[in-house]
């Protein structure tokens, strides 16, 4: 495969569920290249973001079948990776700028 690290990781998935996973469980949800596998994703993450990866889960979301006139067409199929970072490493993709200690300080002041 002639994939560079910039081809492998395409973009982060921005949704409420992905943000909750990122904050609570120290995991990132990323859209990746369809031909990327776990070792390639791990190498790309460690080089791009300078973090250590503990575990990677991959899921493939098949496109929906839709009717266009008499024909059926399939929507885009995408591959996602849920990357778990090792303890002590974080990536603030969503720009929250908060850490767990800051959140606990805010709650204790109320």
CORVEN-V422925 format. One record per residue. N is the residue number from 1. SS is DSSP state (alpha for helix, beta for strand, coil for the rest). OMEGA is omega in degrees with one decimal (NA if undefined). D_LAST is the distance of its C-alpha to the last C-alpha in Angstrom with 1 decimal. Layout:
n->N ss->SS omega->OMEGA d_last->D_LAST
n->N ss->SS omega->OMEGA d_last->D_LAST
This chain:
n->1 ss->coil omega->178.2 d_last->53.9
n->2 ss->coil omega->178.9 d_last->53.6
n->3 ss->coil omega->173.6 d_last->49.9
n->4 ss->coil omega->180.0 d_last->48.0
n->5 ss->alpha omega->178.4 d_last->44.4
n->6 ss->alpha omega->175.7 d_last->43.5
n->7 ss->alpha omega->-175.0 d_last->45.3
n->8 ss->alpha omega->-179.8 d_last->43.7
n->9 ss->beta omega->-174.2 d_last->40.1
n->10 ss->beta omega->179.3 d_last->40.1
n->11 ss->beta omega->174.5 d_last->36.5
n->12 ss->beta omega->175.0 d_last->33.1
n->13 ss->coil omega->-177.2 d_last->32.3
n->14 ss->coil omega->176.3 d_last->29.4
n->15 ss->coil omega->179.9 d_last->28.0
n->16 ss->alpha omega->-178.7 d_last->24.7
n->17 ss->alpha omega->179.3 d_last->26.2
n->18 ss->alpha omega->178.6 d_last->27.3
n->19 ss->alpha omega->177.9 d_last->23.9
n->20 ss->alpha omega->178.0 d_last->22.3
n->21 ss->alpha omega->-179.0 d_last->25.1
n->22 ss->alpha omega->-176.2 d_last->24.7
n->23 ss->alpha omega->-173.2 d_last->21.0
n->24 ss->alpha omega->-170.3 d_last->21.1
n->25 ss->alpha omega->179.9 d_last->24.7
n->26 ss->coil omega->178.6 d_last->25.7
n->27 ss->beta omega->176.6 d_last->28.5
n->28 ss->beta omega->175.3 d_last->30.0
n->29 ss->beta omega->-174.6 d_last->31.9
n->30 ss->beta omega->169.9 d_last->34.9
n->31 ss->beta omega->-176.7 d_last->38.0
n->32 ss->beta omega->179.2 d_last->41.0
n->33 ss->coil omega->-177.5 d_last->44.7
n->34 ss->coil omega->-179.5 d_last->46.6
n->35 ss->coil omega->-179.7 d_last->48.9
n->36 ss->coil omega->176.5 d_last->46.2
n->37 ss->coil omega->-174.5 d_last->45.9
n->38 ss->alpha omega->179.6 d_last->43.4
n->39 ss->alpha omega->178.3 d_last->45.1
n->40 ss->alpha omega->180.0 d_last->45.3
n->41 ss->alpha omega->179.2 d_last->41.6
n->42 ss->alpha omega->179.6 d_last->40.6
n->43 ss->alpha omega->-179.6 d_last->42.9
n->44 ss->alpha omega->179.4 d_last->41.6
n->45 ss->alpha omega->-177.2 d_last->37.9
n->46 ss->alpha omega->179.2 d_last->38.6
n->47 ss->alpha omega->-176.5 d_last->40.7
n->48 ss->alpha omega->-171.7 d_last->38.6
n->49 ss->alpha omega->177.6 d_last->35.1
n->50 ss->coil omega->178.6 d_last->36.2
n->51 ss->coil omega->175.3 d_last->34.3
n->52 ss->coil omega->-178.0 d_last->35.6
n->53 ss->beta omega->178.6 d_last->35.8
n->54 ss->beta omega->-173.4 d_last->35.6
n->55 ss->beta omega->176.9 d_last->36.6
n->56 ss->beta omega->172.3 d_last->37.6
n->57 ss->beta omega->-178.5 d_last->37.9
n->58 ss->beta omega->173.9 d_last->40.0
n->59 ss->beta omega->179.8 d_last->40.3
n->60 ss->beta omega->178.9 d_last->42.8
n->61 ss->beta omega->-179.9 d_last->42.1
n->62 ss->coil omega->177.4 d_last->45.4
n->63 ss->coil omega->179.9 d_last->45.9
n->64 ss->coil omega->172.6 d_last->46.5
n->65 ss->beta omega->179.9 d_last->50.1
n->66 ss->beta omega->178.1 d_last->50.7
n->67 ss->beta omega->173.3 d_last->53.8
n->68 ss->beta omega->-173.7 d_last->55.4
n->69 ss->coil omega->179.4 d_last->58.5
n->70 ss->coil omega->-174.5 d_last->60.5
n->71 ss->beta omega->171.3 d_last->58.9
n->72 ss->beta omega->176.6 d_last->55.8
n->73 ss->beta omega->-179.7 d_last->53.7
n->74 ss->beta omega->176.9 d_last->51.0
n->75 ss->coil omega->-178.0 d_last->47.7
n->76 ss->coil omega->173.2 d_last->46.4
n->77 ss->coil omega->-179.6 d_last->45.7
n->78 ss->beta omega->179.7 d_last->42.9
n->79 ss->beta omega->179.0 d_last->42.0
n->80 ss->beta omega->176.5 d_last->38.4
n->81 ss->beta omega->173.0 d_last->37.3
n->82 ss->beta omega->-172.8 d_last->34.1
n->83 ss->beta omega->176.3 d_last->33.8
n->84 ss->beta omega->179.8 d_last->31.9
n->85 ss->beta omega->176.9 d_last->31.3
n->86 ss->coil omega->-179.0 d_last->31.8
n->87 ss->coil omega->177.7 d_last->29.0
n->88 ss->coil omega->179.1 d_last->27.8
n->89 ss->coil omega->176.8 d_last->28.9
n->90 ss->coil omega->172.4 d_last->26.8
n->91 ss->coil omega->-178.6 d_last->27.7
n->92 ss->coil omega->-177.4 d_last->25.3
n->93 ss->coil omega->-173.1 d_last->27.5
n->94 ss->coil omega->174.9 d_last->25.0
n->95 ss->coil omega->179.4 d_last->23.6
n->96 ss->coil omega->177.9 d_last->19.9
n->97 ss->coil omega->-179.1 d_last->19.9
n->98 ss->coil omega->171.1 d_last->16.9
n->99 ss->coil omega->-178.5 d_last->17.4
n->100 ss->alpha omega->-178.8 d_last->15.9
n->101 ss->alpha omega->177.6 d_last->14.7
n->102 ss->alpha omega->179.3 d_last->12.9
n->103 ss->alpha omega->-179.8 d_last->11.2
n->104 ss->alpha omega->176.5 d_last->10.2
n->105 ss->alpha omega->179.8 d_last->8.9
n->106 ss->alpha omega->-179.5 d_last->6.7
n->107 ss->alpha omega->-178.4 d_last->5.4
n->108 ss->alpha omega->178.7 d_last->5.5
n->109 ss->alpha omega->-178.3 d_last->3.8
n->110 ss->coil omega->NA d_last->0.0
